[in-house]
Each structure stands twice: as structure tokens, then as C-alpha cells.
């Protein structure tokens, strides 16, 4: 074992210990990814390296599998995360966004695209901190963006169904956006 992996194992000792409970088979990739993300909300580079070493699969294979699920994060979560679904059904009901991520200057609020939230029957869909809202109009989405700075309104307050997500968003209402 090389020195780098030994350092990673020491640093990620609780995860390395949990990872040992999984069989060393590629079919254990998803459980391993979920095991790493659950306690901290994202996949660390060191966690990814441990999974690669334990399951004897390539980094690119782990990365592709991880990116396939819209709830996975490669960086620590922000205080408020709004994700806009860009799956086929959501695109059919609304204009597709420009693909740009928007973050407030204090990094408290992030608005980003999600490949697909798998709530096609409720399109268009947005997700705010893990809560999905469906059949969201452009006006309702913009209202959410405005209200994120104050509080999260309930879905029924702005006329959409709690479940799904996607719509183009007017980012100009966020102060200090980048």
C-alpha cells in the first residue's frame, strides 16, 4: 500500500472502517457512494479514492456512476440549494436554462441545474434543500428565488404542487450573484 492511500485511510478512518463491511465487488459501488455521502452531504476526493481502491474499479467509473444520480454532490452543501430539473419532460414544459450555476456572494444560496429529478409527471420541477416542487410556473420559481432571502414559502402559497421541479429562473433578483 502506498503512503498516499495510508494517509487517506487515516484521515477517513470512520469511512474506511464502514467500507470494509462491503464486499469487494463492483456491484457494491452505489452502496459505497451512499455510505460516504450520507454523513457529510457530499463525496470527498479521499472518499472516492478509498472506494476505487476497495472495489478495484476505475476513478472514471465511480465518477460516472456518481454523476448519474441527481442528488449526489461533489462539494459540501450550501445553506440553501435550489436545483432546476433539466430532464426531457421539464424541458418540454419550459425553456431550458443557460446551464450557468448562480451563487450569492456569501455562498449561502446556490441555484444549479439537475440532470433529471425523475418526477416527470409533475414537470416542471424544482428542488429546494431536498424538497421537490412540481408544476412550478416561471413566476412561482422567481417568487421562490426572491423569498429564499427571507424564508422558504410553502408550495400552496405560490400556487404549485409540492413534489417536482424545473423552469427558467430570473437570477437578477439575487443580490451579489456571480
GIGIKA-V227250 format. One record per pair of residues at least 12 apart in sequence whose C-alpha atoms are under 10 Angstrom apart, sorted by the first residue. I is the first residue (numbers start at 0). J is the second residue. If there is no record, write none. Layout:
I:J
I:J
This chain:
3:45
3:48
4:45
4:48
4:49
4:52
6:45
7:44
7:45
7:46
7:48
7:49
8:45
8:46
8:48
8:49
10:45
10:46
11:35
11:43
11:45
11:46
11:49
13:35
14:31
14:34
14:35
14:36
14:38
14:46
14:49
14:50
15:35
15:46
15:49
15:50
15:53
17:31
17:34
17:35
18:30
18:31
18:32
18:34
18:35
18:46
18:49
18:50
18:53
18:54
19:31
19:53
21:53
21:54
22:53
22:54
23:50
23:52
23:53
23:54
23:55
23:56
24:53
24:54
24:55
24:56
25:50
25:51
25:53
25:54
25:55
25:56
25:60
25:61
26:54
27:50
27:53
27:54
28:50
28:51
28:53
28:54
28:56
28:60
28:61
28:64
28:65
29:61
29:64
29:65
29:68
31:46
31:47
31:49
31:50
31:51
31:53
31:54
31:61
32:46
32:47
32:50
32:61
32:62
32:64
32:65
32:71
33:65
33:71
34:46
35:47
35:49
35:50
36:71
36:72
36:73
36:75
37:71
39:74
39:75
39:76
40:70
40:71
40:72
40:73
40:74
40:75
40:76
40:77
41:70
41:71
41:72
41:73
41:74
41:75
41:76
42:65
42:71
42:72
42:73
42:74
42:75
43:72
43:73
43:74
43:75
44:73
44:74
47:61
47:62
47:65
47:73
48:61
66:114
67:114
67:115
68:113
68:114
68:115
68:116
68:117
69:82
69:84
69:112
69:113
69:114
69:115
69:116
69:117
70:82
70:113
70:114
70:115
70:116
70:126
70:129
71:113
76:107
76:108
76:109
76:128
77:102
77:106
77:107
77:108
77:109
77:128
78:106
78:107
78:108
78:109
78:128
79:106
79:107
79:108
79:109
79:110
79:127
79:128
79:129
79:147
79:148
79:151
80:102
80:107
80:108
80:109
80:110
80:111
80:126
80:127
80:128
80:129
80:147
81:101
81:108
81:109
81:110
81:111
81:112
81:113
81:125
81:126
81:127
81:128
81:129
81:130
81:131
81:140
81:143
81:144
81:147
81:164
82:100
82:109
82:110
82:111
82:112
82:113
82:114
82:115
82:116
82:124
82:125
82:126
82:127
82:128
82:129
82:131
82:164
82:165
82:166
83:95
83:96
83:98
83:110
83:111
83:112
83:113
83:114
83:115
83:116
83:123
83:124
83:125
83:126
83:127
83:131
83:140
83:163
83:164
83:165
83:166
83:167
83:168
84:96
84:111
84:112
84:113
84:114
84:115
84:116
84:117
84:118
84:119
84:122
84:123
84:124
84:125
84:126
84:163
84:164
84:165
84:166
84:167
85:98
85:112
85:113
85:114
85:115
85:116
85:122
85:123
85:124
85:125
85:164
85:165
85:166
85:167
86:112
86:113
86:114
86:115
86:116
86:117
86:118
86:119
86:122
86:123
86:124
86:164
86:165
87:114
87:115
87:117
87:119
87:122
87:123
88:115
88:117
88:118
88:119
88:120
88:121
88:122
88:123
88:124
88:165
89:115
89:116
89:117
89:118
89:119
89:120
89:121
89:122
89:123
89:124
89:125
89:133
89:134
89:135
89:163
89:164
89:165
89:166
90:122
90:123
90:124
90:165
90:166
90:167
91:122
91:123
92:122
92:123
92:124
92:134
92:135
92:136
92:165
92:166
93:122
93:123
93:135
93:136
93:137
93:165
93:166
93:167
94:137
94:165
94:166
94:167
94:168
95:112
95:165
95:166
95:167
95:168
96:111
96:112
96:165
96:166
96:167
96:168
96:169
97:112
97:167
97:168
98:111
98:112
98:113
98:167
99:111
99:112
99:177
100:112
100:170
100:176
100:177
101:170
101:171
101:173
101:175
101:176
101:177
102:170
102:173
102:174
102:175
102:176
102:177
103:173
103:174
103:175
103:176
103:177
104:173
104:174
104:175
104:176
104:177
105:174
105:175
105:176
106:175
106:176
106:177
107:148
108:144
108:147
108:148
108:173
108:176
109:127
109:176
110:126
110:127
110:144
110:168
110:170
111:125
111:126
112:125
112:126
112:165
112:166
113:125
113:126
113:164
113:165
115:164
115:165
116:131
116:163
116:164
116:165
117:163
117:164
118:131
118:132
118:133
118:162
118:163
118:164
119:133
119:134
119:163
119:164
120:133
120:134
120:162
120:163
121:133
121:134
121:135
121:159
121:160
121:161
121:162
121:163
121:164
121:165
122:134
122:135
122:136
122:162
122:163
122:164
122:165
122:166
123:135
123:136
123:137
123:163
123:164
123:165
123:166
123:167
124:136
124:140
124:159
124:160
124:161
124:162
124:163
124:164
124:165
124:166
125:140
125:143
125:161
125:162
125:163
125:164
125:165
125:166
126:161
126:162
126:163
126:164
126:165
127:143
127:144
127:147
127:151
127:164
128:151
130:161
130:162
130:163
130:164
131:154
131:160
131:161
131:162
131:163
131:164
131:165
132:153
132:154
132:159
132:160
132:161
132:162
132:163
132:164
132:165
133:154
133:159
133:160
133:161
133:162
133:163
133:164
133:165
134:158
134:159
134:160
134:161
134:162
134:163
134:164
134:165
134:166
135:154
135:157
135:158
135:159
135:160
135:161
135:162
135:163
135:164
135:165
135:166
136:157
136:158
136:159
136:164
136:165
136:166
136:167
136:168
137:165
137:166
137:167
137:168
137:169
138:157
138:158
138:166
138:167
138:168
138:169
139:154
139:156
139:157
139:158
139:159
139:166
139:168
140:157
140:159
140:164
140:165
140:166
140:167
140:168
140:169
141:166
141:167
141:168
141:169
141:170
141:171
141:172
142:157
142:168
142:169
142:172
143:157
143:168
144:168
144:169
144:170
144:171
144:172
144:173
145:169
145:170
145:171
145:172
145:173
145:174
146:172
146:173
147:173
148:172
148:173
148:174
